[in-house]
């Protein structure tokens, strides 16, 4: 009995050891999860270290110490050109795209209350691809026009998915099922557009559809950075209502949460993040699916885990880009191929786990 009481006491103390309440003036308090904070710091450091290594990777390898010195403004002119003009924009795009996909995936999975509720499965990525293919195949658009088409395609897909899933509100499994149908329709549309393209446009479209960071520069950085700067405060302001939404609509209503308005705002933000990331780097698959789940397993914390998912997405994409340049020897792969392989394995494992748990 004494041992049982000790186990119960340790179990009740465990959350207290992990969670701290920071109290300020006027009775304002903020709950602080120690483990989640440690995970975020570790992921940020890992992303920085991977970025330094990736910047030094290429036909002309640069040691990490020289990379850091050049980033601080103390490099020679040759290294400054290679690092600041050629390689740094690509790494910044990778960080922003990974962070956007990780955060968008966490929002979708939290809203759907389903680990399969990611933009990859729900068709947002394929909808953005359809918008880009329309600009490439039909209008022979420039790179900026293709990016704009991807953004509009993602928004149209998100609106269609929401309207089709609406029935006295939008609920998790209905959203996932409708999203799977929308995804299938978008895939069929993309295949049709490819069959109607000439050889040059088809080749350009296929290269874009693989998801790649090759040739990315500051033109892709600034729009995505500006969008993240606008959306992040909005998402943070709705983080508490989102956490209540995970308990169910009725509970959230009882706690005073405007359920549908919160859901629309957060779904719009998630669609914009996913579409903008797709516009910047093409449809990089499975980052939005895996990053939130890996972050949740590291933090072991309930709730959407928005910041850990964002940091995990950035770290995953930078590491995947390094692997695409180094692991396969002289055959450098687009980063979308690497994330697709890793994400496919993770998806199979997730489906087996959910089936064993009786959730699917």
SULTAMO-V233482 format. One record per helix or strand. SS is the DSSP state (a for helix, b for strand). FROM is the first residue (numbers start at 1). TO is the last residue. If there is no record, write none. Layout:
((SS/FROM/TO) (SS/FROM/TO))
This chain:
((a/2/18) (b/19/23) (a/25/27) (b/29/33) (a/34/55) (a/64/71) (a/77/112) (a/119/122) (a/124/138) (a/143/165) (a/172/196) (a/199/209) (a/218/237) (a/239/245) (a/249/254) (a/259/281) (a/287/299) (a/306/326) (a/335/356))
